[in-house]
Each structure stands twice: as structure tokens, then as C-alpha cells.
Amino acid sequence: MNQPLIGITACHVTTKEGHPAVRLLRAYVTAIAQAGGVPILIPPDLDEPAWQTLLPRLDGVLFSGGADIGPEHFAGELHPTIEVEAERDAIELPLLRAALNADKPTLGICRGLQVMNVALGGTLYTHILDQLPGALQHDWHDKPRSTLAHPVRVEEGTRLAEILSAPMLKVNSLHHQGIQKLAPGLKATAYTPDGLIEGIELPENKFTLAVQWHPEWMTEHAEMRRLFRTFVEAAQ
């Protein structure tokens, strides 16, 4: 049986020698490979004809984590902590819409959840601690990425609940933005105790699901391995 090709969005960085490079943390690659997929890097500077050529050849797309989405894409409130990846916005928002229109199995992680929400017409808190009353700390970048920061409650009857088989679980947390207004058509599938949406899915599609945490750093947990395996199986 052929292994499905899974495109994973990447970002631009500059090496210590000053050379431009395309970067994707190995944890994403490892999680997809261990689940039975073949990871394919999607550079952020592909023009539209290029990614439109690539998309039909992919069996699934993973929208990875990273910096913030430009607030102009969702009429967001400006905040001094915002760090935008404009190149990624330019490719990922239309790429996600195209993937969903083609009913391509799609998984969003952290920024990827936010891209999914914004691409479909939702909005974001641009800095949760200042804009969500009673907010928990969600930015745990000063801790190891596998640190279990807070619990999430998974909604019964959702695809995510079916995959994780756990109504409550603790997850890591590496973000300062999050969903404010949920996009039309999306269903919230998980929440933190402060009410922030931590999981979403598009029920009408074959597999369109996103989480705000980083399961690629939690693959020692069976629930997170099932998430990647189910995604790759949907792309088979």
C-alpha cells in the first residue's frame, strides 16, 4: 500500500551565517512519518501557480505552528507583542481554503488552528492575557515544549472526542493568540477552563480538524499518536 504524501507548511529563517533558509521543526516530520505518512515540506514563498500545482499531488496537508497571522486578515486589535509571518499568511490562507474545497484531509496545529479559523471568516484574540477576562497563561515558551500546561475539555460527539477517547486531558501550550469568534461552519471541539477554544473541526468534510496545542511534542501519549495516525489514514 502506498504511503500518503503529507504536505507540511514551513517558515523562513536566517542561519547564524546570515543565509536564508526554510525551516520546519523535526517533531512534525517525525510525527507524520511514525504515523505512516511521507512528509513533504511546503516552503512559504511558493506562488499561487506553484502551490496549485502541488496541492493535487498531496494526500493531506498539515498547517504547522509559527508566528502570528497579520491582524488585517481578521480586523484584529493591534498589540505590541504581535510578530507576523506575512509570507506564510499569503500562501496558507488561500491554500487552506483550496484544501477544504477539495476535501483534502487537513490538520491544523497551533497557528494552523488560527489559520483555519481566519481563512473561514473567524477572528482572533491578538493577545489572550489582555483581551480574555480570567485568561490562563497560554504562552509557555520558557518551558520544555512537552510541558503539560493546562487541561482541556473535549466535547462529546465530535471527531476529536472519537479519536482521543478522553473527555479531559492535559496539553502543552505555546501560543499567545487564540480564537475569539468562531468561523461559520466550524465546530468547537475542545475548551480550556478559561473558555478559550482549543479544538475545531469542519464536520461536513472527510477530515478537517485543528488543535491549539502541539501534539507533535506529545507523541509519548497514545492519544496524540492516534491523532496523527487517524489523519494519515484519512489521507490514505
DRENDO-1510 file (C-alpha; in Angstrom, 1 decimal, always signed):
<recs>
REC; n; res; u; v; w
REC; 1; MET; +0.0; +0.0; +0.0 .
REC; 2; ASN; +1.4; +3.4; -0.9 .
REC; 3; GLN; +2.1; +5.8; +1.9 .
REC; 4; PRO; +0.2; +9.1; +1.7 .
REC; 5; LEU; +2.1; +12.3; +0.9 .
REC; 6; ILE; +1.5; +14.9; +3.6 .
REC; 7; GLY; +2.4; +18.5; +2.9 .
REC; 8; ILE; +3.6; +20.4; +5.9 .
REC; 9; THR; +3.8; +24.2; +5.9 .
REC; 10; ALA; +7.2; +25.7; +6.8 .
REC; 11; CYS; +8.7; +29.1; +7.6 .
REC; 12; HIS; +11.7; +31.2; +6.6 .
REC; 13; VAL; +14.7; +31.8; +9.0 .
REC; 14; THR; +18.2; +33.2; +8.7 .
REC; 15; THR; +21.1; +31.0; +9.7 .
REC; 16; LYS; +23.8; +32.2; +12.1 .
REC; 17; GLU; +26.0; +32.7; +9.0 .
REC; 18; GLY; +23.3; +35.0; +7.5 .
REC; 19; HIS; +22.0; +32.6; +4.9 .
REC; 20; PRO; +18.2; +32.4; +4.2 .
REC; 21; ALA; +16.7; +29.0; +5.0 .
REC; 22; VAL; +13.4; +27.2; +5.1 .
REC; 23; ARG; +12.7; +25.7; +8.5 .
REC; 24; LEU; +10.4; +23.0; +9.8 .
REC; 25; LEU; +10.9; +21.5; +13.3 .
REC; 26; ARG; +11.7; +17.8; +13.1 .
REC; 27; ALA; +8.9; +16.9; +15.5 .
REC; 28; TYR; +6.3; +17.4; +12.8 .
REC; 29; VAL; +8.3; +15.3; +10.3 .
REC; 30; THR; +8.8; +12.5; +12.9 .
REC; 31; ALA; +5.1; +12.5; +14.0 .
REC; 32; ILE; +3.9; +12.1; +10.4 .
REC; 33; ALA; +6.5; +9.5; +9.5 .
REC; 34; GLN; +5.7; +7.5; +12.6 .
REC; 35; ALA; +2.0; +7.6; +11.7 .
REC; 36; GLY; +2.8; +6.1; +8.2 .
REC; 37; GLY; +2.9; +9.2; +6.1 .
REC; 38; VAL; +5.6; +10.7; +3.9 .
REC; 39; PRO; +6.3; +14.3; +4.9 .
REC; 40; ILE; +6.7; +16.9; +2.1 .
REC; 41; LEU; +7.8; +20.4; +3.0 .
REC; 42; ILE; +5.8; +23.4; +1.7 .
REC; 43; PRO; +8.0; +26.5; +1.5 .
REC; 44; PRO; +6.3; +29.8; +2.5 .
REC; 45; ASP; +7.3; +31.6; -0.7 .
REC; 46; LEU; +5.6; +29.4; -3.3 .
REC; 47; ASP; +3.5; +31.5; -5.6 .
REC; 48; GLU; -0.1; +30.5; -6.4 .
REC; 49; PRO; +0.6; +28.6; -9.6 .
REC; 50; ALA; +3.2; +26.6; -7.7 .
REC; 51; TRP; +1.1; +25.6; -4.7 .
REC; 52; GLN; -1.9; +24.9; -7.0 .
REC; 53; THR; +0.4; +22.5; -8.9 .
REC; 54; LEU; +1.5; +20.9; -5.7 .
REC; 55; LEU; -1.9; +20.6; -3.9 .
REC; 56; PRO; -3.5; +17.9; -6.1 .
REC; 57; ARG; -0.4; +15.7; -5.6 .
REC; 58; LEU; -0.7; +15.8; -1.9 .
REC; 59; ASP; -2.9; +13.4; +0.0 .
REC; 60; GLY; -3.2; +15.6; +3.1 .
REC; 61; VAL; -2.0; +18.9; +4.4 .
REC; 62; LEU; -0.7; +19.8; +7.9 .
REC; 63; PHE; -0.7; +23.5; +8.8 .
REC; 64; SER; +2.1; +23.9; +11.3 .
REC; 65; GLY; +2.7; +26.3; +14.2 .
REC; 66; GLY; +4.6; +29.5; +14.0 .
REC; 67; ALA; +4.3; +33.3; +14.4 .
REC; 68; ASP; +1.1; +35.4; +14.3 .
REC; 69; ILE; -1.3; +36.0; +11.5 .
REC; 70; GLY; -1.5; +39.6; +10.4 .
REC; 71; PRO; -4.4; +41.3; +12.1 .
REC; 72; GLU; -5.5; +42.9; +8.9 .
REC; 73; HIS; -6.8; +39.5; +7.8 .
REC; 74; PHE; -9.5; +39.5; +10.5 .
REC; 75; ALA; -9.8; +43.1; +11.6 .
REC; 76; GLY; -7.9; +42.2; +14.7 .
REC; 77; GLU; -6.9; +44.5; +17.6 .
REC; 78; LEU; -3.3; +45.7; +17.3 .
REC; 79; HIS; -0.9; +44.7; +20.1 .
REC; 80; PRO; +2.8; +45.3; +20.7 .
REC; 81; THR; +3.5; +41.6; +21.1 .
REC; 82; ILE; +2.4; +40.6; +17.5 .
REC; 83; GLU; +5.0; +39.0; +15.3 .
REC; 84; VAL; +3.7; +38.4; +11.9 .
REC; 85; GLU; +4.8; +35.9; +9.2 .
REC; 86; ALA; +3.3; +37.7; +6.2 .
REC; 87; GLU; +4.7; +35.3; +3.6 .
REC; 88; ARG; +3.0; +32.4; +5.4 .
REC; 89; ASP; -0.3; +34.4; +5.6 .
REC; 90; ALA; +0.0; +34.9; +1.8 .
REC; 91; ILE; +0.2; +31.2; +1.0 .
REC; 92; GLU; -1.5; +29.5; +3.9 .
REC; 93; LEU; -4.9; +31.3; +3.9 .
REC; 94; PRO; -5.7; +30.6; +0.3 .
REC; 95; LEU; -4.0; +27.1; +0.4 .
REC; 96; LEU; -6.2; +26.1; +3.3 .
REC; 97; ARG; -9.4; +27.3; +1.5 .
REC; 98; ALA; -8.3; +25.3; -1.5 .
REC; 99; ALA; -7.6; +22.2; +0.5 .
REC; 100; LEU; -11.0; +22.4; +2.1 .
REC; 101; ASN; -12.8; +23.0; -1.2 .
REC; 102; ALA; -11.0; +19.8; -2.5 .
REC; 103; ASP; -12.0; +18.0; +0.7 .
REC; 104; LYS; -8.3; +17.2; +1.3 .
REC; 105; PRO; -7.6; +15.8; +4.7 .
REC; 106; THR; -6.3; +18.7; +6.7 .
REC; 107; LEU; -4.8; +19.0; +10.2 .
REC; 108; GLY; -4.0; +22.4; +11.9 .
REC; 109; ILE; -1.6; +22.8; +14.8 .
REC; 110; CYS; -1.4; +25.9; +16.9 .
REC; 111; ARG; -1.0; +28.7; +14.3 .
REC; 112; GLY; -2.7; +26.2; +11.9 .
REC; 113; LEU; -5.8; +26.2; +14.0 .
REC; 114; GLN; -5.8; +30.0; +13.8 .
REC; 115; VAL; -5.2; +29.9; +10.1 .
REC; 116; MET; -8.2; +27.6; +9.7 .
REC; 117; ASN; -10.5; +29.9; +11.7 .
REC; 118; VAL; -9.3; +33.2; +10.0 .
REC; 119; ALA; -9.4; +31.6; +6.5 .
REC; 120; LEU; -13.1; +30.7; +7.0 .
REC; 121; GLY; -14.1; +34.1; +8.4 .
REC; 122; GLY; -13.4; +33.9; +12.2 .
REC; 123; THR; -11.4; +36.3; +14.4 .
REC; 124; LEU; -8.6; +36.0; +17.0 .
REC; 125; TYR; -7.6; +37.5; +20.3 .
REC; 126; THR; -4.3; +39.1; +19.3 .
REC; 127; HIS; -3.0; +38.8; +22.9 .
REC; 128; ILE; -5.1; +36.5; +25.1 .
REC; 129; LEU; -4.0; +37.7; +28.5 .
REC; 130; ASP; -5.0; +41.3; +27.8 .
REC; 131; GLN; -8.3; +40.5; +25.9 .
REC; 132; LEU; -9.9; +37.4; +27.6 .
REC; 133; PRO; -11.1; +38.1; +31.1 .
REC; 134; GLY; -9.8; +35.5; +33.6 .
REC; 135; ALA; -7.4; +34.0; +31.0 .
REC; 136; LEU; -4.9; +31.3; +31.9 .
REC; 137; GLN; -1.3; +31.6; +30.9 .
REC; 138; HIS; -1.1; +30.1; +27.4 .
REC; 139; ASP; +2.4; +31.1; +26.4 .
REC; 140; TRP; +4.8; +28.6; +28.0 .
REC; 141; HIS; +7.8; +29.1; +25.7 .
REC; 142; ASP; +10.1; +29.3; +28.7 .
REC; 143; LYS; +9.4; +25.6; +29.5 .
REC; 144; PRO; +10.2; +22.4; +27.6 .
REC; 145; ARG; +7.8; +22.0; +24.6 .
REC; 146; SER; +6.4; +18.8; +26.1 .
REC; 147; THR; +5.4; +20.5; +29.4 .
REC; 148; LEU; +1.7; +19.8; +30.2 .
REC; 149; ALA; +0.5; +23.3; +30.9 .
REC; 150; HIS; -3.3; +23.1; +31.4 .
REC; 151; PRO; -6.3; +20.8; +30.9 .
REC; 152; VAL; -8.7; +20.8; +28.0 .
REC; 153; ARG; -12.2; +19.5; +28.0 .
REC; 154; VAL; -13.1; +17.6; +24.8 .
REC; 155; GLU; -16.7; +17.9; +23.5 .
REC; 156; GLU; -18.7; +14.7; +23.3 .
REC; 157; GLY; -19.9; +13.6; +19.9 .
REC; 158; THR; -17.1; +15.3; +18.0 .
REC; 159; ARG; -14.5; +13.7; +15.7 .
REC; 160; LEU; -11.8; +14.8; +18.1 .
REC; 161; ALA; -13.5; +13.0; +21.0 .
REC; 162; GLU; -13.8; +9.9; +18.9 .
REC; 163; ILE; -10.0; +10.0; +18.1 .
REC; 164; LEU; -8.7; +10.9; +21.6 .
REC; 165; SER; -11.2; +8.7; +23.6 .
REC; 166; ALA; -10.6; +11.1; +26.6 .
REC; 167; PRO; -13.1; +13.7; +27.8 .
REC; 168; MET; -10.4; +15.6; +29.7 .
REC; 169; LEU; -6.6; +15.7; +29.1 .
REC; 170; LYS; -3.7; +17.9; +29.8 .
REC; 171; VAL; -1.8; +19.5; +27.0 .
REC; 172; ASN; +1.2; +21.7; +26.3 .
REC; 173; SER; +0.6; +25.4; +25.4 .
REC; 174; LEU; +2.9; +27.6; +23.2 .
REC; 175; HIS; +0.7; +30.5; +22.0 .
REC; 176; HIS; -0.4; +34.0; +23.0 .
REC; 177; GLN; -3.3; +34.3; +20.5 .
REC; 178; GLY; -6.4; +32.3; +20.1 .
REC; 179; ILE; -9.9; +32.1; +18.7 .
REC; 180; GLN; -12.2; +34.9; +19.6 .
REC; 181; LYS; -15.1; +34.4; +17.2 .
REC; 182; LEU; -15.5; +31.0; +15.6 .
REC; 183; ALA; -15.8; +30.9; +11.9 .
REC; 184; PRO; -19.1; +29.9; +10.3 .
REC; 185; GLY; -19.3; +26.2; +9.6 .
REC; 186; LEU; -16.6; +25.3; +12.2 .
REC; 187; LYS; -17.5; +23.3; +15.3 .
REC; 188; ALA; -15.6; +23.9; +18.6 .
REC; 189; THR; -14.3; +20.5; +19.9 .
REC; 190; ALA; -12.2; +21.4; +23.0 .
REC; 191; TYR; -12.0; +24.2; +25.6 .
REC; 192; THR; -9.7; +25.3; +28.3 .
REC; 193; PRO; -11.0; +26.2; +31.8 .
REC; 194; ASP; -10.9; +29.9; +30.9 .
REC; 195; GLY; -13.3; +29.3; +28.0 .
REC; 196; LEU; -10.8; +29.5; +25.1 .
REC; 197; ILE; -11.5; +27.2; +22.2 .
REC; 198; GLU; -8.6; +24.7; +21.8 .
REC; 199; GLY; -10.0; +22.4; +19.1 .
REC; 200; ILE; -12.1; +22.9; +16.0 .
REC; 201; GLU; -13.4; +20.7; +13.1 .
REC; 202; LEU; -15.4; +21.0; +9.9 .
REC; 203; PRO; -18.0; +18.2; +10.3 .
REC; 204; GLU; -19.0; +18.1; +6.6 .
REC; 205; ASN; -15.5; +17.3; +5.4 .
REC; 206; LYS; -13.7; +14.0; +5.3 .
REC; 207; PHE; -11.1; +15.1; +7.9 .
REC; 208; THR; -10.7; +18.8; +8.7 .
REC; 209; LEU; -9.5; +19.2; +12.3 .
REC; 210; ALA; -7.3; +21.5; +14.3 .
REC; 211; VAL; -5.9; +21.8; +17.8 .
REC; 212; GLN; -4.3; +24.8; +19.6 .
REC; 213; TRP; -1.8; +22.7; +21.4 .
REC; 214; HIS; +1.3; +20.9; +19.9 .
REC; 215; PRO; +0.6; +17.1; +19.7 .
REC; 216; GLU; +3.9; +16.6; +17.8 .
REC; 217; TRP; +5.7; +17.2; +21.1 .
REC; 218; MET; +3.4; +14.8; +22.9 .
REC; 219; THR; +3.7; +11.6; +20.9 .
REC; 220; GLU; +4.7; +9.6; +24.0 .
REC; 221; HIS; +0.9; +9.9; +24.8 .
REC; 222; ALA; -1.3; +7.4; +23.0 .
REC; 223; GLU; -4.0; +10.0; +22.4 .
REC; 224; MET; -1.6; +12.2; +20.3 .
REC; 225; ARG; -0.3; +9.2; +18.3 .
REC; 226; ARG; -3.9; +8.3; +17.4 .
REC; 227; LEU; -4.5; +11.9; +16.2 .
REC; 228; PHE; -1.7; +11.7; +13.7 .
REC; 229; ARG; -2.5; +8.1; +12.7 .
REC; 230; THR; -6.1; +9.0; +12.1 .
REC; 231; PHE; -5.1; +12.0; +10.0 .
REC; 232; VAL; -2.7; +9.9; +7.9 .
REC; 233; GLU; -5.3; +7.1; +7.5 .
REC; 234; ALA; -7.8; +9.6; +6.2 .
REC; 235; ALA; -5.2; +10.7; +3.6 .
REC; 236; GLN; -4.6; +7.1; +2.6 .
</recs>
